């Protein structure tokens, strides 16, 4: 879900924040692909009932290409 680059297809569904409509389209997907402002990392935190926790992060460059991943396990 965090990697979803699908933009809103109907301009009527976009918020009216005062930004130009093209900018609103760019920012409408969960994963924002833009050279100046966009998704540079996606992080998830998973906590099991036992308390074991995993933090996983994936990093991206300005073209949306993965540049690395990190994981941290706590209380495992």
N, CA, C and O of each residue as an XYZ file, in Angstrom:
304
protein
N       0.814     -1.187      0.000
C       0.000      0.000      0.000
C       0.864      1.260      0.000
O       0.514      2.250     -0.643
N       1.987      1.228      0.716
C       2.836      2.420      0.764
C       3.517      2.699     -0.575
O       3.935      3.828     -0.832
N       3.631      1.688     -1.424
C       4.280      1.861     -2.720
C       3.297      2.234     -3.831
O       3.692      2.359     -4.990
N       2.033      2.411     -3.489
C       0.993      2.720     -4.479
C       1.216      4.108     -5.082
O       1.153      5.118     -4.380
N       1.474      4.143     -6.372
C       1.732      5.408     -7.074
C       0.525      5.876     -7.888
O       0.633      6.800     -8.695
N      -0.623      5.232     -7.670
C      -1.836      5.574     -8.400
C      -2.373      6.918     -7.939
O      -2.649      7.117     -6.756
N      -2.518      7.836     -8.883
C      -3.042      9.152     -8.566
C      -4.562      9.163     -8.708
O      -5.136      8.360     -9.444
N      -5.196     10.075     -8.002
C      -6.647     10.253     -8.115
C      -6.962     10.583     -9.571
O      -6.296     11.421    -10.178
N      -7.976      9.924    -10.130
C      -8.286     10.118    -11.547
C      -9.307     11.221    -11.790
O      -9.413     11.727    -12.907
N     -10.049     11.595    -10.773
C     -11.074     12.621    -10.936
C     -10.675     13.882    -10.169
O     -10.490     13.843     -8.953
N     -10.545     14.984    -10.876
C     -10.168     16.241    -10.228
C     -11.167     16.649     -9.152
O     -10.804     17.365     -8.219
N     -12.419     16.207     -9.266
C     -13.430     16.539     -8.266
C     -13.124     15.889     -6.913
O     -13.585     16.367     -5.877
N     -12.342     14.794     -6.922
C     -11.988     14.099     -5.684
C     -10.797     14.730     -4.972
O     -10.515     14.390     -3.823
N     -10.104     15.630     -5.628
C      -8.917     16.248     -5.043
C      -9.310     17.315     -4.022
O     -10.339     17.974     -4.174
N      -8.491     17.483     -2.985
C      -8.785     18.556     -2.026
C      -8.537     19.915     -2.665
O      -7.822     20.020     -3.661
N      -9.110     20.914     -2.108
C      -8.901     22.290     -2.581
C      -8.040     23.012     -1.553
O      -8.551     23.665     -0.644
N      -6.726     22.884     -1.711
C      -5.794     23.456     -0.740
C      -5.188     24.770     -1.204
O      -4.454     25.418     -0.458
N      -5.492     25.162     -2.428
C      -4.897     26.372     -2.980
C      -3.719     26.093     -3.897
O      -3.205     27.002     -4.549
N      -3.288     24.834     -3.949
C      -2.207     24.458     -4.871
C      -2.767     24.326     -6.277
O      -3.962     24.084     -6.449
N      -1.915     24.484     -7.286
C      -2.372     24.241     -8.664
C      -2.862     22.793     -8.805
O      -2.364     21.892     -8.129
N      -3.829     22.586     -9.680
C      -4.464     21.276     -9.835
C      -3.453     20.183    -10.197
O      -3.585     19.051     -9.732
N      -2.454     20.499    -11.012
C      -1.437     19.513    -11.381
C      -0.644     19.074    -10.147
O      -0.292     17.901    -10.025
N      -0.367     19.991     -9.246
C       0.349     19.669     -8.006
C      -0.528     18.791     -7.111
O      -0.035     17.847     -6.494
N      -1.815     19.096     -7.040
C      -2.746     18.271     -6.267
C      -2.766     16.843     -6.803
O      -2.812     15.886     -6.029
N      -2.733     16.700     -8.129
C      -2.703     15.354     -8.728
C      -1.444     14.610     -8.306
O      -1.504     13.442     -7.921
N      -0.295     15.297     -8.380
C       0.986     14.692     -8.014
C       0.970     14.205     -6.572
O       1.502     13.138     -6.268
N       0.364     14.982     -5.686
C       0.367     14.656     -4.259
C      -0.750     13.704     -3.842
O      -0.859     13.367     -2.663
N      -1.585     13.261     -4.791
C      -2.766     12.472     -4.446
C      -2.490     10.989     -4.201
O      -3.355     10.297     -3.665
N      -1.333     10.488     -4.569
C      -1.058      9.060     -4.368
C      -0.344      8.837     -3.036
O       0.320      9.742     -2.532
N      -0.475      7.632     -2.460
C       0.242      7.339     -1.221
C       1.759      7.479     -1.380
O       2.432      7.988     -0.484
N       2.296      7.029     -2.516
C       3.716      7.187     -2.822
C       3.823      8.363     -3.785
O       3.391      8.275     -4.934
N       4.396      9.452     -3.315
C       4.489     10.668     -4.124
C       5.808     10.640     -4.888
O       6.885     10.585     -4.292
N       5.708     10.678     -6.218
C       6.887     10.660     -7.074
C       7.081     12.050     -7.659
O       6.339     12.476     -8.545
N       8.092     12.753     -7.150
C       8.376     14.107     -7.596
C       9.837     14.399     -7.256
O      10.314     14.019     -6.187
N      10.540     15.064     -8.151
C      11.965     15.322     -7.944
C      12.234     16.254     -6.767
O      13.241     16.101     -6.076
N      11.347     17.216     -6.532
C      11.576     18.189     -5.458
C      10.960     17.776     -4.129
O      11.557     17.990     -3.073
N       9.779     17.189     -4.174
C       9.062     16.816     -2.954
C       8.367     15.501     -3.221
O       7.453     15.436     -4.043
N       8.780     14.474     -2.550
C       8.150     13.182     -2.772
C       8.523     12.205     -1.686
O       9.207     12.556     -0.725
N       8.072     10.980     -1.842
C       8.352      9.940     -0.870
C       9.825      9.579     -0.934
O      10.339      9.216     -1.992
N      10.500      9.679      0.201
C      11.915      9.320      0.268
C      12.150      8.104      1.160
O      13.214      7.486      1.117
N      11.146      7.769      1.966
C      11.235      6.532      2.738
C       9.832      6.083      3.144
O       8.908      6.887      3.270
N       9.709      4.792      3.342
C       8.473      4.190      3.833
C       8.847      3.346      5.041
O       9.766      2.529      4.975
N       8.145      3.542      6.129
C       8.464      2.851      7.378
C       7.226      2.139      7.912
O       6.127      2.693      7.921
N       7.425      0.905      8.354
C       6.337      0.183      9.018
C       6.824     -0.252     10.395
O       8.011     -0.508     10.598
N       5.895     -0.330     11.327
C       6.167     -0.822     12.670
C       5.173     -1.950     12.929
O       3.960     -1.751     12.859
N       5.696     -3.121     13.226
C       4.846     -4.276     13.522
C       5.088     -4.697     14.965
O       6.225     -4.937     15.370
N       4.016     -4.784     15.731
C       4.106     -5.179     17.138
C       3.250     -6.422     17.342
O       2.047     -6.410     17.081
N       3.875     -7.486     17.808
C       3.165     -8.729     18.081
C       2.556     -8.674     19.483
O       2.946     -7.849     20.309
N       1.608     -9.551     19.734
C       0.978     -9.620     21.055
C       2.016     -9.866     22.148
O       1.832     -9.432     23.286
N       3.097    -10.556     21.813
C       4.155    -10.859     22.786
C       4.992     -9.630     23.128
O       5.763     -9.645     24.088
N       4.838     -8.562     22.337
C       5.639     -7.361     22.547
C       6.818     -7.256     21.596
O       7.467     -6.212     21.521
N       7.100     -8.334     20.869
C       8.183     -8.284     19.876
C       7.816     -7.244     18.823
O       6.689     -7.210     18.331
N       8.775     -6.408     18.491
C       8.531     -5.296     17.574
C       9.542     -5.320     16.441
O      10.728     -5.568     16.660
N       9.070     -5.063     15.234
C       9.946     -4.948     14.075
C       9.682     -3.598     13.420
O       8.541     -3.251     13.115
N      10.749     -2.851     13.210
C      10.675     -1.589     12.475
C      11.436     -1.805     11.172
O      12.617     -2.151     11.188
N      10.768     -1.603     10.061
C      11.389     -1.797      8.746
C      11.225     -0.529      7.925
O      10.143      0.056      7.876
N      12.308     -0.112      7.283
C      12.270      1.105      6.478
C      12.909      0.851      5.121
O      13.938      0.183      5.022
N      12.294      1.386      4.085
C      12.819      1.317      2.718
C      13.039      2.755      2.252
O      12.153      3.597      2.394
N      14.225      3.037      1.693
C      14.584      4.384      1.244
C      14.552      4.476     -0.287
O      14.808      3.495     -0.986
N      14.232      5.677     -0.792
C      14.096      5.905     -2.233
C      14.813      7.180     -2.638
O      14.943      8.112     -1.845
N      15.282      7.212     -3.895
C      15.844      8.448     -4.426
C      14.731      9.282     -5.059
O      13.562      8.899     -5.005
N      15.087     10.417     -5.658
C      14.076     11.320     -6.216
C      13.355     10.748     -7.426
O      12.344     11.302     -7.856
N      13.859      9.638     -7.992
C      13.187      8.968     -9.102
C      12.302      7.819     -8.631
O      11.702      7.122     -9.449
N      12.218      7.618     -7.316
C      11.391      6.548     -6.779
C      12.059      5.192     -6.785
O      11.394      4.178     -6.578
N      13.366      5.151     -7.019
C      14.110      3.893     -7.052
C      14.602      3.570     -5.640
O      15.147      4.435     -4.953
N      14.409      2.338     -5.219
C      14.842      1.919     -3.891
C      16.356      2.037     -3.768
O      17.095      1.579     -4.640
N      16.814      2.656     -2.675
C      18.252      2.830     -2.452
C      18.748      2.044     -1.243
O      19.945      2.046     -0.957
N      17.856      1.379     -0.539
C      18.279      0.582      0.601
C      17.151      0.273      1.548
O      16.069      0.855      1.467
N      17.418     -0.654      2.449
C      16.441     -1.063      3.453
C      17.150     -1.262      4.780
O      18.326     -1.625      4.823
N      16.422     -1.021      5.866
C      16.924     -1.262      7.214
C      15.832     -1.923      8.030
O      14.645     -1.667      7.828
N      16.249     -2.784      8.960
C      15.301     -3.413      9.893
C      15.893     -3.363     11.288
O      17.105     -3.464     11.480
N      15.011     -3.206     12.247
C      15.401     -3.205     13.654
C      14.389     -4.034     14.417
O      13.192     -3.750     14.388
N      14.877     -5.068     15.106
C      14.006     -5.928     15.913
C      14.187     -5.573     17.377
O      15.316     -5.454     17.852
N      13.094     -5.404     18.095
C      13.127     -5.083     19.509
C      12.316     -6.113     20.285
O      11.287     -6.582     19.799
N      12.767     -6.468     21.479
C      12.057     -7.410     22.341
C      11.803     -8.743     21.649
O      10.799     -9.402     21.920
N      12.705     -9.142     20.760
C      12.504    -10.386     19.997
C      12.798    -11.600     20.842
O      12.682    -12.728     20.363
